[in-house]
Amino acid sequence: MEQGQEKFLSFILERVKEDKIDEAKALLADNFKKLSEGNFTQDDIAQTIPKMLALLKPEKIEEVQTIMKQFAQDFQR
């Protein structure tokens, strides 16, 4: 896992509901794998965002949405 991915993982996990951490780790691990294989698409992003938002602490949703939207924009370039 790249350093940037580790930072992103840490950032997200700090904002996930305690009982959803394993689910969030699995979701992100799958996405990181696709990204490293060159198979990560805009469709993957679109599917991941709602799944991830459902795992977050309610007070952290807006913060994470902002970061994920930025990632999606950067990914398009």
C-alpha positions in Angstrom: 0.0 0.0 0.0 1.3 3.4 -1.0 1.9 6.1 1.7 -1.0 8.2 0.3 -3.3 5.2 0.5 -2.3 4.6 4.1 -3.0 8.2 5.0 -6.4 8.0 3.3 -7.2 4.8 5.0 -6.3 6.2 8.4 -8.3 9.4 7.7 -11.4 7.4 6.8 -11.1 4.9 9.6 -11.0 7.6 12.2 -14.4 8.8 10.9 -16.1 5.4 10.6 -18.6 4.0 13.1 -16.8 1.7 15.5 -18.8 -1.4 14.5 -18.1 -0.7 10.8 -14.3 -0.5 10.7 -13.8 -4.0 9.2 -16.3 -3.3 6.5 -14.7 0.0 5.6 -11.2 -1.6 5.6 -12.5 -4.3 3.2 -14.1 -1.8 0.9 -11.0 0.4 0.7 -8.7 -2.6 0.3 -10.7 -3.7 -2.8 -10.6 -0.2 -4.2 -6.8 0.2 -3.6 -6.3 -3.2 -5.3 -8.2 -2.1 -8.4 -6.3 1.2 -8.4 -2.9 -0.5 -8.2 -3.9 -2.9 -11.0 -5.1 0.0 -13.2 -8.7 -1.3 -13.1 -10.3 1.5 -10.9 -13.0 3.4 -12.8 -15.4 6.3 -12.3 -18.1 3.7 -11.8 -16.1 2.2 -8.9 -16.0 5.7 -7.3 -19.7 6.2 -7.9 -20.4 2.8 -6.2 -18.0 3.3 -3.3 -19.1 6.7 -2.2 -22.6 5.8 -1.0 -21.3 2.6 0.6 -18.6 4.5 2.5 -21.0 7.2 3.6 -23.2 4.6 5.2 -20.3 3.5 7.4 -19.4 6.9 8.7 -20.2 8.6 11.9 -23.1 11.0 11.1 -21.1 14.1 12.1 -18.2 13.2 9.7 -20.2 12.6 6.5 -19.9 16.1 5.1 -16.2 16.2 5.7 -15.6 12.9 4.0 -17.9 13.7 1.1 -15.8 16.8 0.4 -12.6 14.7 0.3 -14.1 12.0 -1.8 -15.4 14.5 -4.3 -12.0 16.0 -4.6 -10.5 12.6 -5.1 -13.0 11.8 -7.9 -12.1 15.1 -9.6 -8.4 14.5 -9.3 -8.9 10.9 -10.6 -10.5 12.2 -13.8 -7.4 14.1 -14.8 
